[in-house]
Amino acid sequence: MLSQDQTTLEISTNGQGLFEITDQIQSWIGQTGLMRGQLTVFVQHTSASLTIQENADPDVRLDLEIFFGRLVQENPSLYRHTCEGPDDMPAHIKSALTDVSLTIPVGNGQAMLGTWQGVYLFEHRHAPHRRKVVLHLIGE
């Protein structure tokens, strides 16, 4: 019989960067008692996003941050939406280029991530924020 559970994680960031949330996700899945199913991870913000990336070598995260910084410039003369600072519109663009939700299969009571995969909140703003990430698991 199918069952479902849902929770919201609050993730504190200290500015731009990738913040791994894999352990919090795996811990919550274990608490649900569901052994297999489908997990949806959703960030409730327009200037942060989610990604699954390598979690073994921290250079991957650094290279991604540098790449996105080059790809989307923080130059107010390029944008009309500038009332929240020079990093705001670039944060919205970076969020549009990445994901605000992820779907991950669950098996044996855990997210079925690959050996080197981790789930990350990708903070696109310079200032620290408290981000809300909704987890919804349906399964058995």
N, CA, C and O atoms as CSV, one atom per row, in Angstrom:
chain,resi,resn,atom,element,x,y,z
A,1,MET,N,N,0.833,-1.181,0.000
A,1,MET,CA,C,0.000,0.000,0.000
A,1,MET,C,C,0.879,1.246,0.000
A,1,MET,O,O,1.826,1.350,0.779
A,2,LEU,N,N,0.559,2.177,-0.870
A,2,LEU,CA,C,1.339,3.405,-0.969
A,2,LEU,C,C,1.070,4.311,0.222
A,2,LEU,O,O,-0.039,4.383,0.752
A,3,SER,N,N,2.121,4.990,0.613
A,3,SER,CA,C,2.046,5.951,1.695
A,3,SER,C,C,2.880,7.150,1.274
A,3,SER,O,O,3.638,7.080,0.307
A,4,GLN,N,N,2.737,8.240,1.997
A,4,GLN,CA,C,3.562,9.406,1.685
A,4,GLN,C,C,3.858,10.205,2.944
A,4,GLN,O,O,3.149,10.127,3.947
A,5,ASP,N,N,4.927,10.973,2.849
A,5,ASP,CA,C,5.336,11.824,3.960
A,5,ASP,C,C,5.967,13.075,3.373
A,5,ASP,O,O,6.422,13.084,2.230
A,6,GLN,N,N,5.984,14.129,4.178
A,6,GLN,CA,C,6.516,15.405,3.707
A,6,GLN,C,C,7.102,16.171,4.878
A,6,GLN,O,O,6.603,16.098,6.001
A,7,THR,N,N,8.170,16.909,4.600
A,7,THR,CA,C,8.782,17.779,5.600
A,7,THR,C,C,9.436,18.950,4.890
A,7,THR,O,O,9.572,18.949,3.667
A,8,THR,N,N,9.836,19.939,5.656
A,8,THR,CA,C,10.572,21.078,5.121
A,8,THR,C,C,11.876,21.229,5.891
A,8,THR,O,O,11.879,21.334,7.118
A,9,LEU,N,N,12.980,21.239,5.158
A,9,LEU,CA,C,14.289,21.506,5.750
A,9,LEU,C,C,14.546,23.007,5.691
A,9,LEU,O,O,14.193,23.663,4.711
A,10,GLU,N,N,15.161,23.550,6.737
A,10,GLU,CA,C,15.630,24.932,6.692
A,10,GLU,C,C,17.143,24.899,6.632
A,10,GLU,O,O,17.803,24.392,7.539
A,11,ILE,N,N,17.681,25.440,5.561
A,11,ILE,CA,C,19.120,25.396,5.309
A,11,ILE,C,C,19.672,26.816,5.427
A,11,ILE,O,O,19.234,27.723,4.720
A,12,SER,N,N,20.632,26.997,6.324
A,12,SER,CA,C,21.298,28.291,6.465
A,12,SER,C,C,22.504,28.330,5.541
A,12,SER,O,O,23.338,27.425,5.544
A,13,THR,N,N,22.581,29.392,4.754
A,13,THR,CA,C,23.742,29.579,3.885
A,13,THR,C,C,24.540,30.774,4.397
A,13,THR,O,O,24.019,31.613,5.131
A,14,ASN,N,N,25.787,30.840,4.008
A,14,ASN,CA,C,26.613,31.981,4.396
A,14,ASN,C,C,27.017,32.799,3.175
A,14,ASN,O,O,28.061,33.450,3.169
A,15,GLY,N,N,26.188,32.758,2.153
A,15,GLY,CA,C,26.465,33.465,0.909
A,15,GLY,C,C,26.535,32.478,-0.240
A,15,GLY,O,O,26.190,31.306,-0.089
A,16,GLN,N,N,26.984,32.960,-1.386
A,16,GLN,CA,C,27.019,32.129,-2.589
A,16,GLN,C,C,27.795,30.844,-2.370
A,16,GLN,O,O,28.807,30.812,-1.670
A,17,GLY,N,N,27.290,29.783,-2.993
A,17,GLY,CA,C,28.007,28.518,-2.943
A,17,GLY,C,C,27.069,27.332,-2.982
A,17,GLY,O,O,25.846,27.475,-2.997
A,18,LEU,N,N,27.672,26.164,-2.997
A,18,LEU,CA,C,26.951,24.899,-2.996
A,18,LEU,C,C,27.006,24.315,-1.600
A,18,LEU,O,O,28.085,24.136,-1.036
A,19,PHE,N,N,25.844,24.018,-1.045
A,19,PHE,CA,C,25.728,23.509,0.320
A,19,PHE,C,C,25.105,22.112,0.261
A,19,PHE,O,O,23.941,21.954,-0.110
A,20,GLU,N,N,25.893,21.109,0.631
A,20,GLU,CA,C,25.407,19.739,0.530
A,20,GLU,C,C,24.338,19.454,1.586
A,20,GLU,O,O,24.515,19.747,2.769
A,21,ILE,N,N,23.225,18.873,1.126
A,21,ILE,CA,C,22.117,18.545,2.021
A,21,ILE,C,C,21.796,17.049,1.973
A,21,ILE,O,O,20.745,16.625,2.455
A,22,THR,N,N,22.687,16.255,1.399
A,22,THR,CA,C,22.447,14.821,1.245
A,22,THR,C,C,22.171,14.138,2.574
A,22,THR,O,O,21.217,13.367,2.677
A,23,ASP,N,N,22.979,14.401,3.594
A,23,ASP,CA,C,22.811,13.725,4.886
A,23,ASP,C,C,21.463,14.028,5.516
A,23,ASP,O,O,20.825,13.134,6.072
A,24,GLN,N,N,21.017,15.291,5.435
A,24,GLN,CA,C,19.702,15.638,5.992
A,24,GLN,C,C,18.589,14.900,5.253
A,24,GLN,O,O,17.623,14.445,5.866
A,25,ILE,N,N,18.730,14.784,3.936
A,25,ILE,CA,C,17.730,14.077,3.139
A,25,ILE,C,C,17.711,12.591,3.495
A,25,ILE,O,O,16.647,12.019,3.731
A,26,GLN,N,N,18.889,11.970,3.534
A,26,GLN,CA,C,18.967,10.539,3.841
A,26,GLN,C,C,18.424,10.264,5.247
A,26,GLN,O,O,17.721,9.276,5.458
A,27,SER,N,N,18.744,11.121,6.189
A,27,SER,CA,C,18.263,10.952,7.560
A,27,SER,C,C,16.737,11.005,7.610
A,27,SER,O,O,16.106,10.168,8.256
A,28,TRP,N,N,16.150,11.982,6.931
A,28,TRP,CA,C,14.695,12.105,6.943
A,28,TRP,C,C,14.028,10.899,6.280
A,28,TRP,O,O,13.029,10.386,6.783
A,29,ILE,N,N,14.581,10.447,5.149
A,29,ILE,CA,C,14.009,9.264,4.489
A,29,ILE,C,C,13.980,8.100,5.476
A,29,ILE,O,O,12.978,7.391,5.570
A,30,GLY,N,N,15.073,7.899,6.209
A,30,GLY,CA,C,15.129,6.816,7.197
A,30,GLY,C,C,14.058,6.942,8.267
A,30,GLY,O,O,13.523,5.936,8.730
A,31,GLN,N,N,13.741,8.167,8.662
A,31,GLN,CA,C,12.723,8.401,9.691
A,31,GLN,C,C,11.310,8.104,9.200
A,31,GLN,O,O,10.421,7.826,10.005
A,32,THR,N,N,11.095,8.160,7.880
A,32,THR,CA,C,9.740,7.933,7.355
A,32,THR,C,C,9.339,6.465,7.437
A,32,THR,O,O,8.151,6.151,7.507
A,33,GLY,N,N,10.314,5.570,7.428
A,33,GLY,CA,C,10.008,4.144,7.416
A,33,GLY,C,C,9.673,3.602,6.037
A,33,GLY,O,O,9.442,2.402,5.890
A,34,LEU,N,N,9.641,4.460,5.022
A,34,LEU,CA,C,9.361,4.009,3.656
A,34,LEU,C,C,10.632,3.435,3.049
A,34,LEU,O,O,11.707,4.023,3.171
A,35,MET,N,N,10.508,2.296,2.399
A,35,MET,CA,C,11.682,1.592,1.880
A,35,MET,C,C,11.941,1.848,0.396
A,35,MET,O,O,13.087,1.788,-0.050
A,36,ARG,N,N,10.901,2.128,-0.360
A,36,ARG,CA,C,11.101,2.416,-1.781
A,36,ARG,C,C,10.013,3.355,-2.250
A,36,ARG,O,O,8.895,3.362,-1.735
A,37,GLY,N,N,10.375,4.148,-3.244
A,37,GLY,CA,C,9.417,5.105,-3.759
A,37,GLY,C,C,10.106,6.191,-4.548
A,37,GLY,O,O,11.169,5.982,-5.132
A,38,GLN,N,N,9.484,7.356,-4.554
A,38,GLN,CA,C,9.997,8.491,-5.308
A,38,GLN,C,C,10.023,9.725,-4.412
A,38,GLN,O,O,9.023,10.089,-3.793
A,39,LEU,N,N,11.182,10.353,-4.361
A,39,LEU,CA,C,11.385,11.554,-3.558
A,39,LEU,C,C,11.413,12.771,-4.463
A,39,LEU,O,O,12.113,12.790,-5.476
A,40,THR,N,N,10.650,13.781,-4.094
A,40,THR,CA,C,10.740,15.078,-4.742
A,40,THR,C,C,11.394,16.035,-3.760
A,40,THR,O,O,11.003,16.111,-2.595
A,41,VAL,N,N,12.394,16.765,-4.242
A,41,VAL,CA,C,13.084,17.789,-3.456
A,41,VAL,C,C,12.814,19.113,-4.168
A,41,VAL,O,O,13.086,19.246,-5.361
A,42,PHE,N,N,12.275,20.099,-3.432
A,42,PHE,CA,C,11.853,21.360,-4.042
A,42,PHE,C,C,12.314,22.531,-3.191
A,42,PHE,O,O,12.054,22.557,-1.987
A,43,VAL,N,N,12.992,23.501,-3.791
A,43,VAL,CA,C,13.419,24.696,-3.068
A,43,VAL,C,C,12.393,25.798,-3.305
A,43,VAL,O,O,11.999,26.055,-4.442
A,44,GLN,N,N,11.958,26.454,-2.212
A,44,GLN,CA,C,10.891,27.454,-2.276
A,44,GLN,C,C,11.427,28.875,-2.467
A,44,GLN,O,O,10.995,29.802,-1.782
A,45,HIS,N,N,12.349,29.037,-3.380
A,45,HIS,CA,C,12.961,30.353,-3.587
A,45,HIS,C,C,13.264,30.555,-5.062
A,45,HIS,O,O,13.384,29.588,-5.814
A,46,THR,N,N,13.388,31.813,-5.476
A,46,THR,CA,C,13.689,32.129,-6.875
A,46,THR,C,C,15.132,32.582,-7.086
A,46,THR,O,O,15.530,32.881,-8.212
A,47,SER,N,N,15.910,32.633,-6.016
A,47,SER,CA,C,17.309,33.037,-6.163
A,47,SER,C,C,18.252,31.985,-5.566
A,47,SER,O,O,19.395,32.283,-5.219
A,48,ALA,N,N,17.752,30.759,-5.455
A,48,ALA,CA,C,18.551,29.599,-5.063
A,48,ALA,C,C,18.009,28.424,-5.858
A,48,ALA,O,O,16.882,28.469,-6.352
A,49,SER,N,N,18.805,27.378,-5.983
A,49,SER,CA,C,18.368,26.224,-6.766
A,49,SER,C,C,18.933,24.948,-6.172
A,49,SER,O,O,19.566,24.963,-5.116
A,50,LEU,N,N,18.696,23.850,-6.864
A,50,LEU,CA,C,19.152,22.534,-6.422
A,50,LEU,C,C,19.952,21.881,-7.539
A,50,LEU,O,O,19.722,22.149,-8.719
A,51,THR,N,N,20.883,21.031,-7.162
A,51,THR,CA,C,21.620,20.261,-8.156
A,51,THR,C,C,22.149,18.983,-7.512
A,51,THR,O,O,22.359,18.915,-6.301
A,52,ILE,N,N,22.355,17.990,-8.340
A,52,ILE,CA,C,23.060,16.775,-7.922
A,52,ILE,C,C,24.425,16.841,-8.581
A,52,ILE,O,O,24.539,16.952,-9.802
A,53,GLN,N,N,25.462,16.771,-7.749
A,53,GLN,CA,C,26.820,16.894,-8.256
A,53,GLN,C,C,27.755,15.974,-7.489
A,53,GLN,O,O,27.369,15.353,-6.499
A,54,GLU,N,N,28.977,15.900,-7.959
A,54,GLU,CA,C,30.007,15.114,-7.286
A,54,GLU,C,C,30.238,15.668,-5.883
A,54,GLU,O,O,30.324,16.881,-5.691
A,55,ASN,N,N,30.338,14.769,-4.908
A,55,ASN,CA,C,30.579,15.225,-3.534
A,55,ASN,C,C,31.917,14.740,-2.990
A,55,ASN,O,O,32.152,14.820,-1.784
A,56,ALA,N,N,32.796,14.240,-3.852
A,56,ALA,CA,C,34.091,13.748,-3.388
A,56,ALA,C,C,35.178,14.825,-3.467
A,56,ALA,O,O,35.932,15.013,-2.513
A,57,ASP,N,N,35.258,15.518,-4.580
A,57,ASP,CA,C,36.310,16.508,-4.790
A,57,ASP,C,C,35.719,17.912,-4.691
A,57,ASP,O,O,34.911,18.292,-5.538
A,58,PRO,N,N,36.100,18.690,-3.681
A,58,PRO,CA,C,35.540,20.041,-3.513
A,58,PRO,C,C,35.875,20.984,-4.673
A,58,PRO,O,O,35.245,22.032,-4.816
A,59,ASP,N,N,36.857,20.624,-5.498
A,59,ASP,CA,C,37.169,21.458,-6.660
A,59,ASP,C,C,36.007,21.514,-7.646
A,59,ASP,O,O,35.853,22.501,-8.365
A,60,VAL,N,N,35.190,20.465,-7.684
A,60,VAL,CA,C,34.018,20.476,-8.569
A,60,VAL,C,C,33.092,21.618,-8.177
A,60,VAL,O,O,32.641,22.376,-9.036
A,61,ARG,N,N,32.807,21.746,-6.896
A,61,ARG,CA,C,31.928,22.830,-6.431
A,61,ARG,C,C,32.542,24.190,-6.746
A,61,ARG,O,O,31.848,25.089,-7.221
A,62,LEU,N,N,33.816,24.342,-6.487
A,62,LEU,CA,C,34.504,25.606,-6.754
A,62,LEU,C,C,34.457,25.943,-8.243
A,62,LEU,O,O,34.168,27.079,-8.616
A,63,ASP,N,N,34.742,24.956,-9.090
A,63,ASP,CA,C,34.702,25.198,-10.534
A,63,ASP,C,C,33.298,25.584,-11.001
A,63,ASP,O,O,33.155,26.451,-11.864
A,64,LEU,N,N,32.260,24.953,-10.445
A,64,LEU,CA,C,30.888,25.311,-10.805
A,64,LEU,C,C,30.573,26.751,-10.398
A,64,LEU,O,O,29.977,27.503,-11.170
A,65,GLU,N,N,30.971,27.128,-9.192
A,65,GLU,CA,C,30.729,28.495,-8.729
A,65,GLU,C,C,31.438,29.499,-9.628
A,65,GLU,O,O,30.855,30.521,-9.990
A,66,ILE,N,N,32.679,29.226,-9.992
A,66,ILE,CA,C,33.445,30.126,-10.864
A,66,ILE,C,C,32.796,30.205,-12.242
A,66,ILE,O,O,32.663,31.291,-12.806
A,67,PHE,N,N,32.391,29.057,-12.784
A,67,PHE,CA,C,31.765,29.024,-14.112
A,67,PHE,C,C,30.489,29.862,-14.129
A,67,PHE,O,O,30.308,30.692,-15.020
A,68,PHE,N,N,29.602,29.652,-13.151
A,68,PHE,CA,C,28.350,30.404,-13.129
A,68,PHE,C,C,28.605,31.893,-12.917
A,68,PHE,O,O,27.864,32.726,-13.438
A,69,GLY,N,N,29.648,32.236,-12.158
A,69,GLY,CA,C,30.010,33.638,-11.984
A,69,GLY,C,C,30.446,34.291,-13.288
A,69,GLY,O,O,30.158,35.464,-13.527
A,70,ARG,N,N,31.141,33.534,-14.131
A,70,ARG,CA,C,31.550,34.060,-15.438
A,70,ARG,C,C,30.378,34.092,-16.410
A,70,ARG,O,O,30.245,35.022,-17.205
A,71,LEU,N,N,29.525,33.064,-16.338
A,71,LEU,CA,C,28.404,32.946,-17.266
A,71,LEU,C,C,27.372,34.056,-17.068
A,71,LEU,O,O,26.855,34.604,-18.042
A,72,VAL,N,N,27.074,34.386,-15.824
A,72,VAL,CA,C,26.048,35.379,-15.499
A,72,VAL,C,C,26.717,36.509,-14.715
A,72,VAL,O,O,26.970,36.384,-13.517
A,73,GLN,N,N,26.993,37.587,-15.395
A,73,GLN,CA,C,27.710,38.701,-14.795
A,73,GLN,C,C,26.852,39.485,-13.810
A,73,GLN,O,O,25.642,39.627,-13.988
A,74,GLU,N,N,27.501,39.987,-12.777
A,74,GLU,CA,C,26.829,40.862,-11.808
A,74,GLU,C,C,27.110,42.309,-12.181
A,74,GLU,O,O,27.862,43.012,-11.505
A,75,ASN,N,N,26.491,42.732,-13.266
A,75,ASN,CA,C,26.670,44.072,-13.790
A,75,ASN,C,C,25.288,44.717,-13.905
A,75,ASN,O,O,24.527,44.382,-14.813
A,76,PRO,N,N,24.952,45.641,-12.993
A,76,PRO,CA,C,23.609,46.238,-12.995
A,76,PRO,C,C,23.213,46.894,-14.312
A,76,PRO,O,O,22.021,47.034,-14.589
A,77,SER,N,N,24.180,47.301,-15.131
A,77,SER,CA,C,23.834,47.935,-16.408
A,77,SER,C,C,23.227,46.932,-17.399
A,77,SER,O,O,22.687,47.336,-18.428
A,78,LEU,N,N,23.309,45.641,-17.100
A,78,LEU,CA,C,22.770,44.606,-17.990
A,78,LEU,C,C,21.307,44.270,-17.705
A,78,LEU,O,O,20.657,43.612,-18.518
A,79,TYR,N,N,20.777,44.719,-16.547
A,79,TYR,CA,C,19.467,44.256,-16.095
A,79,TYR,C,C,18.560,45.425,-15.715
A,79,TYR,O,O,19.027,46.498,-15.333
A,80,ARG,N,N,17.265,45.191,-15.828
A,80,ARG,CA,C,16.282,46.174,-15.376
A,80,ARG,C,C,15.946,45.972,-13.901
A,80,ARG,O,O,15.730,46.938,-13.170
A,81,HIS,N,N,15.902,44.710,-13.467
A,81,HIS,CA,C,15.560,44.384,-12.070
A,81,HIS,C,C,16.833,44.498,-11.220
A,81,HIS,O,O,17.624,43.558,-11.138
A,82,THR,N,N,17.010,45.653,-10.595
A,82,THR,CA,C,18.233,45.898,-9.815
A,82,THR,C,C,17.933,46.417,-8.412
A,82,THR,O,O,18.863,46.757,-7.680
A,83,CYS,N,N,16.653,46.487,-8.014
A,83,CYS,CA,C,16.283,47.127,-6.753
A,83,CYS,C,C,16.774,46.352,-5.524
A,83,CYS,O,O,16.847,46.927,-4.438
A,84,GLU,N,N,17.109,45.077,-5.663
A,84,GLU,CA,C,17.576,44.292,-4.511
A,84,GLU,C,C,19.081,44.063,-4.532
A,84,GLU,O,O,19.584,43.203,-3.810
A,85,GLY,N,N,19.794,44.812,-5.337
A,85,GLY,CA,C,21.246,44.713,-5.366
A,85,GLY,C,C,21.769,44.065,-6.636
A,85,GLY,O,O,21.009,43.462,-7.395
A,86,PRO,N,N,23.069,44.192,-6.864
A,86,PRO,CA,C,23.658,43.714,-8.120
A,86,PRO,C,C,23.682,42.192,-8.259
A,86,PRO,O,O,23.874,41.682,-9.363
A,87,ASP,N,N,23.493,41.462,-7.169
A,87,ASP,CA,C,23.510,39.994,-7.275
A,87,ASP,C,C,22.121,39.394,-7.437
A,87,ASP,O,O,21.998,38.185,-7.637
A,88,ASP,N,N,21.062,40.215,-7.354
A,88,ASP,CA,C,19.708,39.664,-7.351
A,88,ASP,C,C,19.280,39.116,-8.710
A,88,ASP,O,O,18.914,37.945,-8.806
A,89,MET,N,N,19.317,39.927,-9.756
A,89,MET,CA,C,18.894,39.425,-11.063
A,89,MET,C,C,19.812,38.304,-11.541
A,89,MET,O,O,19.311,37.320,-12.084
A,90,PRO,N,N,21.123,38.401,-11.370
A,90,PRO,CA,C,21.960,37.252,-11.723
A,90,PRO,C,C,21.574,35.979,-10.954
A,90,PRO,O,O,21.668,34.876,-11.492
A,91,ALA,N,N,21.143,36.136,-9.700
A,91,ALA,CA,C,20.699,34.968,-8.923
A,91,ALA,C,C,19.456,34.345,-9.546
A,91,ALA,O,O,19.337,33.120,-9.599
A,92,HIS,N,N,18.534,35.175,-10.017
A,92,HIS,CA,C,17.331,34.656,-10.668
A,92,HIS,C,C,17.698,33.915,-11.969
A,92,HIS,O,O,17.128,32.867,-12.272
A,93,ILE,N,N,18.635,34.460,-12.719
A,93,ILE,CA,C,19.055,33.820,-13.968
A,93,ILE,C,C,19.726,32.476,-13.677
A,93,ILE,O,O,19.442,31.481,-14.344
A,94,LYS,N,N,20.611,32.447,-12.688
A,94,LYS,CA,C,21.282,31.188,-12.334
A,94,LYS,C,C,20.273,30.145,-11.888
A,94,LYS,O,O,20.413,28.965,-12.209
A,95,SER,N,N,19.258,30.572,-11.151
A,95,SER,CA,C,18.212,29.653,-10.714
A,95,SER,C,C,17.426,29.119,-11.910
A,95,SER,O,O,17.058,27.944,-11.939
A,96,ALA,N,N,17.170,29.982,-12.900
A,96,ALA,CA,C,16.445,29.556,-14.099
A,96,ALA,C,C,17.261,28.564,-14.927
A,96,ALA,O,O,16.691,27.723,-15.622
A,97,LEU,N,N,18.583,28.655,-14.857
A,97,LEU,CA,C,19.456,27.758,-15.625
A,97,LEU,C,C,19.674,26.412,-14.947
A,97,LEU,O,O,20.155,25.469,-15.576
A,98,THR,N,N,19.330,26.319,-13.689
A,98,THR,CA,C,19.527,25.080,-12.943
A,98,THR,C,C,18.149,24.531,-12.570
A,98,THR,O,O,17.186,24.769,-13.299
A,99,ASP,N,N,18.029,23.814,-11.474
A,99,ASP,CA,C,16.768,23.178,-11.102
A,99,ASP,C,C,16.241,23.730,-9.785
A,99,ASP,O,O,17.011,24.035,-8.875
A,100,VAL,N,N,14.922,23.853,-9.696
A,100,VAL,CA,C,14.302,24.177,-8.410
A,100,VAL,C,C,13.677,22.931,-7.793
A,100,VAL,O,O,13.269,22.949,-6.632
A,101,SER,N,N,13.601,21.836,-8.579
A,101,SER,CA,C,13.126,20.574,-8.022
A,101,SER,C,C,13.900,19.416,-8.628
A,101,SER,O,O,14.368,19.477,-9.765
A,102,LEU,N,N,14.020,18.365,-7.837
A,102,LEU,CA,C,14.702,17.140,-8.246
A,102,LEU,C,C,13.801,15.959,-7.933
A,102,LEU,O,O,13.037,15.996,-6.969
A,103,THR,N,N,13.884,14.925,-8.731
A,103,THR,CA,C,13.185,13.674,-8.462
A,103,THR,C,C,14.234,12.588,-8.309
A,103,THR,O,O,15.061,12.379,-9.196
A,104,ILE,N,N,14.193,11.896,-7.172
A,104,ILE,CA,C,15.212,10.895,-6.855
A,104,ILE,C,C,14.518,9.605,-6.441
A,104,ILE,O,O,13.652,9.631,-5.566
A,105,PRO,N,N,14.881,8.468,-7.054
A,105,PRO,CA,C,14.298,7.204,-6.608
A,105,PRO,C,C,14.811,6.838,-5.212
A,105,PRO,O,O,15.937,7.169,-4.840
A,106,VAL,N,N,13.969,6.156,-4.461
A,106,VAL,CA,C,14.326,5.681,-3.126
A,106,VAL,C,C,14.243,4.160,-3.137
A,106,VAL,O,O,13.261,3.593,-3.617
A,107,GLY,N,N,15.255,3.509,-2.618
A,107,GLY,CA,C,15.286,2.059,-2.491
A,107,GLY,C,C,16.023,1.674,-1.234
A,107,GLY,O,O,16.973,2.350,-0.838
A,108,ASN,N,N,15.600,0.594,-0.598
A,108,ASN,CA,C,16.223,0.149,0.650
A,108,ASN,C,C,16.280,1.260,1.695
A,108,ASN,O,O,17.220,1.335,2.486
A,109,GLY,N,N,15.262,2.122,1.687
A,109,GLY,CA,C,15.165,3.172,2.687
A,109,GLY,C,C,16.150,4.314,2.538
A,109,GLY,O,O,16.438,5.016,3.507
A,110,GLN,N,N,16.678,4.512,1.316
A,110,GLN,CA,C,17.588,5.640,1.105
A,110,GLN,C,C,17.508,6.144,-0.334
A,110,GLN,O,O,17.102,5.415,-1.240
A,111,ALA,N,N,17.898,7.394,-0.526
A,111,ALA,CA,C,17.951,7.953,-1.868
A,111,ALA,C,C,18.983,7.170,-2.666
A,111,ALA,O,O,20.091,6.927,-2.188
A,112,MET,N,N,18.619,6.777,-3.872
A,112,MET,CA,C,19.489,5.928,-4.690
A,112,MET,C,C,20.439,6.788,-5.521
A,112,MET,O,O,20.373,6.815,-6.750
A,113,LEU,N,N,21.312,7.480,-4.823
A,113,LEU,CA,C,22.317,8.321,-5.468
A,113,LEU,C,C,23.518,7.468,-5.853
A,113,LEU,O,O,23.787,6.440,-5.232
A,114,GLY,N,N,24.233,7.902,-6.878
A,114,GLY,CA,C,25.448,7.213,-7.290
A,114,GLY,C,C,26.556,7.410,-6.268
A,114,GLY,O,O,26.438,8.220,-5.348
A,115,THR,N,N,27.624,6.662,-6.444
A,115,THR,CA,C,28.740,6.648,-5.495
A,115,THR,C,C,29.256,8.040,-5.160
A,115,THR,O,O,29.518,8.332,-3.993
A,116,TRP,N,N,29.406,8.895,-6.147
A,116,TRP,CA,C,29.997,10.212,-5.905
A,116,TRP,C,C,28.973,11.331,-5.958
A,116,TRP,O,O,29.349,12.501,-6.018
A,117,GLN,N,N,27.688,11.003,-5.938
A,117,GLN,CA,C,26.661,12.036,-6.052
A,117,GLN,C,C,26.208,12.555,-4.692
A,117,GLN,O,O,26.066,11.799,-3.730
A,118,GLY,N,N,25.987,13.851,-4.642
A,118,GLY,CA,C,25.398,14.497,-3.483
A,118,GLY,C,C,24.359,15.497,-3.947
A,118,GLY,O,O,24.415,15.991,-5.073
A,119,VAL,N,N,23.403,15.794,-3.067
A,119,VAL,CA,C,22.371,16.783,-3.366
A,119,VAL,C,C,22.807,18.105,-2.734
A,119,VAL,O,O,23.198,18.155,-1.568
A,120,TYR,N,N,22.731,19.163,-3.526
A,120,TYR,CA,C,23.201,20.473,-3.075
A,120,TYR,C,C,22.134,21.549,-3.235
A,120,TYR,O,O,21.404,21.590,-4.225
A,121,LEU,N,N,22.068,22.405,-2.243
A,121,LEU,CA,C,21.377,23.677,-2.377
A,121,LEU,C,C,22.397,24.635,-2.980
A,121,LEU,O,O,23.500,24.779,-2.453
A,122,PHE,N,N,22.043,25.279,-4.063
A,122,PHE,CA,C,22.947,26.194,-4.764
A,122,PHE,C,C,22.483,27.613,-4.447
A,122,PHE,O,O,21.522,28.109,-5.036
A,123,GLU,N,N,23.168,28.252,-3.520
A,123,GLU,CA,C,22.837,29.629,-3.116
A,123,GLU,C,C,23.458,30.586,-4.120
A,123,GLU,O,O,24.658,30.528,-4.390
A,124,HIS,N,N,22.622,31.475,-4.676
A,124,HIS,CA,C,23.094,32.397,-5.702
A,124,HIS,C,C,23.246,33.834,-5.203
A,124,HIS,O,O,23.696,34.696,-5.958
A,125,ARG,N,N,22.884,34.110,-3.953
A,125,ARG,CA,C,23.007,35.464,-3.405
A,125,ARG,C,C,24.257,35.560,-2.534
A,125,ARG,O,O,24.722,34.555,-1.998
A,126,HIS,N,N,24.800,36.774,-2.395
A,126,HIS,CA,C,25.995,36.991,-1.580
A,126,HIS,C,C,25.703,36.942,-0.082
A,126,HIS,O,O,26.514,36.433,0.691
A,127,ALA,N,N,24.566,37.461,0.326
A,127,ALA,CA,C,24.234,37.536,1.755
A,127,ALA,C,C,23.791,36.170,2.272
A,127,ALA,O,O,23.267,35.360,1.507
A,128,PRO,N,N,23.992,35.911,3.546
A,128,PRO,CA,C,23.461,34.678,4.148
A,128,PRO,C,C,21.937,34.653,4.072
A,128,PRO,O,O,21.279,35.688,4.186
A,129,HIS,N,N,21.392,33.465,3.879
A,129,HIS,CA,C,19.945,33.282,3.821
A,129,HIS,C,C,19.549,32.012,4.551
A,129,HIS,O,O,20.374,31.125,4.771
A,130,ARG,N,N,18.276,31.933,4.924
A,130,ARG,CA,C,17.673,30.687,5.420
A,130,ARG,C,C,16.732,30.216,4.324
A,130,ARG,O,O,15.704,30.838,4.058
A,131,ARG,N,N,17.094,29.122,3.703
A,131,ARG,CA,C,16.336,28.603,2.572
A,131,ARG,C,C,15.468,27.427,3.009
A,131,ARG,O,O,15.869,26.626,3.853
A,132,LYS,N,N,14.286,27.336,2.430
A,132,LYS,CA,C,13.374,26.234,2.732
A,132,LYS,C,C,13.392,25.247,1.567
A,132,LYS,O,O,13.227,25.619,0.406
A,133,VAL,N,N,13.600,23.972,1.919
A,133,VAL,CA,C,13.619,22.898,0.932
A,133,VAL,C,C,12.579,21.876,1.350
A,133,VAL,O,O,12.685,21.279,2.421
A,134,VAL,N,N,11.575,21.675,0.509
A,134,VAL,CA,C,10.496,20.724,0.802
A,134,VAL,C,C,10.895,19.345,0.292
A,134,VAL,O,O,11.350,19.195,-0.842
A,135,LEU,N,N,10.716,18.336,1.151
A,135,LEU,CA,C,10.925,16.939,0.762
A,135,LEU,C,C,9.574,16.248,0.780
A,135,LEU,O,O,8.842,16.341,1.765
A,136,HIS,N,N,9.239,15.560,-0.294
A,136,HIS,CA,C,7.985,14.815,-0.372
A,136,HIS,C,C,8.304,13.418,-0.904
A,136,HIS,O,O,8.833,13.266,-2.005
A,137,LEU,N,N,7.980,12.417,-0.118
A,137,LEU,CA,C,8.266,11.030,-0.480
A,137,LEU,C,C,6.961,10.253,-0.575
A,137,LEU,O,O,6.145,10.250,0.346
A,138,ILE,N,N,6.791,9.597,-1.715
A,138,ILE,CA,C,5.649,8.692,-1.878
A,138,ILE,C,C,6.208,7.308,-2.184
A,138,ILE,O,O,7.065,7.150,-3.053
A,139,GLY,N,N,5.714,6.312,-1.463
A,139,GLY,CA,C,6.244,4.976,-1.654
A,139,GLY,C,C,5.635,3.982,-0.703
A,139,GLY,O,O,4.515,4.149,-0.222
A,140,GLU,N,N,6.403,2.937,-0.442
A,140,GLU,CA,C,5.935,1.889,0.464
A,140,GLU,C,C,7.078,1.349,1.290
A,140,GLU,O,O,6.877,0.456,2.113
